[in-house]
Structure formats: C-alpha cells, structure tokens
Amino acid sequence: MTELVAAGLTVEVDTVLVATSLLEPAGSNLSADFRRLATPGDWSQATAMRRAVAAADGFASPAHQLFLERQIDEDRRLVGAGHGQFFGAFASGQLLALLGLVTDGTGVARFQSVETHPDHRRRGLASQLVYQAGCYGLGEMGARNLVIVADPSGPAIRIYRALGFIPT
C-alpha cells in the first residue's frame, strides 16, 4: 500500500457486510413512498440528487458532474439489462433517497450508491429504503445473500447492522 500512497492515492478500508434476512427498522420513516425508479423523471431526479449529495461532500466540479451523469446512465443500462434495480424514497413526487441493488444471477445481490439528499437526512429514509429494497432482492430477485459495503467508522454501518447485516 505504501506504493499507492506514494503515488498520491488515498487508501480506504471498508467493511463488507452480509445478510440472508433483514430486520424491520424500528421507528423508521413510512411517510415516504418506497419504489423502483421507473420513469425518465425518476432518473432525472436521481441525477439531481446525486449532484446535491456530491456538492454537500465538496465534489461540485464540472468533471465530477459529468462523472455522475455517466454513472446514472450506466445504472439505467444495468436495470435495462436485467442486472438490478434502483429504488427511491419519494415524498410528494420528490426523490429524497436512492440506492441500487445489483445481482450476479447466482443468489448474491449487492447494494450500491446508498444516498440521502442532504436536506432529508436523519429521518430513517435510508434505513427503510435498504429494508424495502433488500426484501425485494430476497423475494423478486431470488437473492440468498445481500451484500453491502460501509466505512467502518461512518454512520451508515450502524444502520446496516441494525437491519441484520453482519461483517464478513
């Protein structure tokens, strides 16, 4: 790893967590509509939300904005090819939280890009969205194992553990 650091890269070590079933979140937000992204408007909102999240995290350069647009395009291709689904938490038609669930077709489904708009954090949206999407993965997608990756010292890992994910 010293070579990577010497090359100017930042090394991060994350925790991989797995669940074969999920615990329903306690006291989570049920006032939102939790559903798959289905319309061009949904995907447009996903791009706007990712931009807001990136800007709040200090990534607002034009190059990063282009990266986010291309990432959403790739997410749509994954869904179109039948390799996964993207889900959102909506209130009054506005996308508040977003995540993807991608499968390899062998019974494993991996969460990706779990994000909540900066103006709507700490309301239980991500917890309920991971739960709802995970139930979909275990049922409709035929997954036997759900996989999620988190910063071991970040706030998200506590949410995932409370839902029944355990480190591998």
C-alpha positions in Angstrom: 0.0 0.0 0.0 2.9 2.3 0.5 3.4 2.4 -3.3 -0.2 3.6 -3.7 0.2 6.4 -1.1 3.5 7.4 -2.7 1.7 7.7 -6.0 -0.7 10.2 -4.4 -3.6 7.9 -3.9 -5.7 7.7 -0.7 -6.2 4.2 0.7 -9.6 3.5 2.3 -10.5 0.2 4.0 -14.2 -0.6 4.2 -16.2 -3.3 5.9 -18.2 -5.9 3.8 -21.4 -6.9 5.5 -23.8 -9.7 4.5 -27.4 -10.6 5.4 -29.6 -13.6 4.5 -32.7 -11.9 6.0 -33.4 -8.4 7.3 -34.8 -7.0 10.5 -37.5 -4.4 10.0 -36.2 -1.0 11.0 -37.5 0.4 14.3 -39.2 3.8 14.1 -38.3 4.4 10.5 -40.0 6.7 8.1 -43.1 5.3 6.5 -44.4 8.6 5.2 -42.4 8.3 2.0 -43.3 6.2 -1.0 -40.6 3.5 -1.4 -40.4 2.2 -5.0 -38.3 1.3 -8.0 -37.2 4.1 -10.3 -39.4 3.7 -13.3 -39.7 6.9 -15.4 -37.3 9.3 -17.1 -38.3 11.8 -14.5 -37.3 9.5 -11.7 -33.8 9.1 -13.3 -33.5 12.8 -13.8 -34.2 13.3 -10.1 -31.6 10.7 -9.3 -29.0 12.7 -11.3 -30.0 15.9 -9.5 -30.0 14.2 -6.1 -26.5 12.7 -6.7 -25.3 16.2 -7.7 -26.7 17.6 -4.4 -25.0 14.9 -2.3 -21.7 15.4 -4.2 -21.8 19.1 -3.7 -22.5 18.7 0.0 -19.5 16.5 0.2 -17.3 19.0 -1.6 -17.4 17.5 -5.1 -19.0 20.1 -7.4 -16.5 20.4 -10.3 -17.8 20.1 -13.8 -15.8 17.0 -14.3 -17.4 15.3 -11.3 -20.9 16.4 -12.5 -20.2 14.7 -15.8 -19.0 11.6 -14.0 -22.3 11.5 -12.1 -24.3 11.8 -15.3 -22.4 8.9 -16.8 -22.8 6.9 -13.6 -26.6 7.3 -13.8 -26.6 6.3 -17.5 -24.7 3.1 -16.5 -27.2 2.5 -13.7 -30.0 2.7 -16.2 -28.2 0.3 -18.5 -27.8 -2.2 -15.6 -31.5 -2.0 -15.0 -32.4 -2.3 -18.6 -30.2 -5.4 -19.0 -32.0 -7.1 -16.0 -28.9 -7.0 -13.7 -30.5 -4.9 -11.0 -33.0 -2.3 -9.8 -32.7 1.2 -8.4 -35.0 2.3 -5.7 -36.0 5.6 -4.3 -37.8 7.1 -1.3 -40.3 9.7 -2.7 -42.4 12.3 -0.9 -44.9 14.4 -2.9 -43.1 13.2 -6.0 -39.7 14.4 -4.9 -36.8 11.9 -4.7 -35.3 12.0 -1.2 -33.1 8.9 -1.0 -31.7 6.5 -3.6 -29.9 3.1 -3.8 -29.2 0.4 -6.3 -29.4 -3.4 -5.8 -27.4 -5.4 -8.4 -27.4 -9.1 -8.8 -24.9 -11.5 -10.3 -27.6 -14.1 -11.0 -26.2 -16.6 -8.6 -28.1 -15.6 -5.5 -26.0 -12.7 -4.5 -27.3 -9.1 -4.6 -25.1 -6.1 -3.7 -26.3 -2.7 -2.6 -24.6 0.3 -4.2 -24.9 4.1 -4.1 -27.0 4.4 -0.9 -27.6 8.1 -0.7 -29.9 10.5 1.0 -30.4 14.1 -0.1 -28.6 16.4 2.4 -31.8 18.2 3.3 -33.6 14.9 4.3 -31.0 13.0 6.3 -31.6 11.6 9.8 -35.2 10.7 9.1 -34.9 7.0 8.7 -35.3 7.1 4.9 -32.1 5.2 4.2 -32.9 2.5 6.8 -36.4 1.9 5.4 -35.1 2.1 1.8 -32.4 -0.5 2.4 -35.0 -2.7 4.1 -37.6 -2.4 1.3 -35.1 -2.9 -1.4 -33.5 -5.8 0.4 -36.9 -7.5 0.8 -37.4 -7.1 -2.9 -33.9 -8.6 -3.5 -34.6 -11.6 -1.3 -38.0 -12.1 -2.9 -38.3 -10.9 -6.5 -34.6 -11.1 -7.4 -34.1 -14.5 -5.8 -31.1 -13.4 -3.8 -30.0 -15.6 -0.9 -27.3 -13.2 0.2 -27.4 -9.4 0.4 -24.1 -7.6 0.4 -23.3 -4.0 1.4 -20.0 -2.2 2.0 -19.6 0.6 4.5 -16.9 2.7 6.1 -16.3 1.0 9.5 -16.3 4.3 11.3 -19.1 6.0 9.4 -22.8 6.4 10.4 -24.1 4.0 7.8 -22.6 0.9 9.2 -24.8 1.3 12.3 -27.9 1.4 10.1 -26.9 -1.8 8.3 -26.0 -3.7 11.4 -29.4 -2.7 12.9 -31.1 -4.2 9.9 -29.3 -7.6 10.4 -26.1 -7.2 8.3 -23.0 -8.8 9.8 -19.4 -8.2 8.9 -17.7 -11.0 6.9 
